Amino acid sequence: MSFGVLGPLTAGSARLGGPKQRAVLARLLVARRRVVPVRTLVADLWEDPPDGAVGTVQTFVGALRKALEPDRPPRTPSSLLVTEGAGYVLRAADVDAWRFEEMLGGDLAVLDRALALWRGPAYAEFADEHWARAEIDRLEELRLVAVERRAEAALAAGRTAEVVADLRAHVAGFPWREKVWSLLALALYREGRQGDALAVVREARRALAENLGVDPGRSCGRWSRTSSPSRPG
């Protein structure tokens, strides 16, 4: 069973139920094969849990087991969504977010495949849930790192025009990321566009000052020392 969380929640070809049943599955995936107590699921699903909330969670789990393992014989214990102690654990082996993380150290082709796994924001339908927020933020940061590593790999391969176009779009959405500005300036310089590269450095200073209250740090400084035309001493 392959699970998808880099976009809308999916579980192979299984037809998942309503929002709260889907939230149970997402909450178990966020736990990354750790046990989630029933009381935690109840607290995460409802601000003010109704009477019988524990039984309702058990009903959701039963429905999920049927959806995830449709061929499991009746009265046979689930091997995927398992009861442990006073809670549940999802013994998932194939989750797109986990595969994405494993690919972050790869070359340009691997990074292309890693970024292609994203179908939208991570845990898209659970962005307002407090239990998902930290994992959403962590995965989004890793996605940005992957974009930047891909740009570095493409630059190393001499694909500067492609890198410039990609980084222009990236920096428009994330103007506080100094690494992107530095890569964009370097890509422009390698295209022979020194004036545009220096303009990007100036733009970076403005953007970082506005967003973070700081000047560009060592990465932009290192670019200006190593990549700009030599000046008379």
Helices and strands as residue ranges (DSSP letters): E 2-4, E 10-11, H 19-30, E 36-37, H 38-45, H 53-68, E 81-84, E 87-90, E 94-95, H 96-102, H 108-116, G 124-126, H 130-156, H 160-173, H 178-190, H 194-212, H 218-227
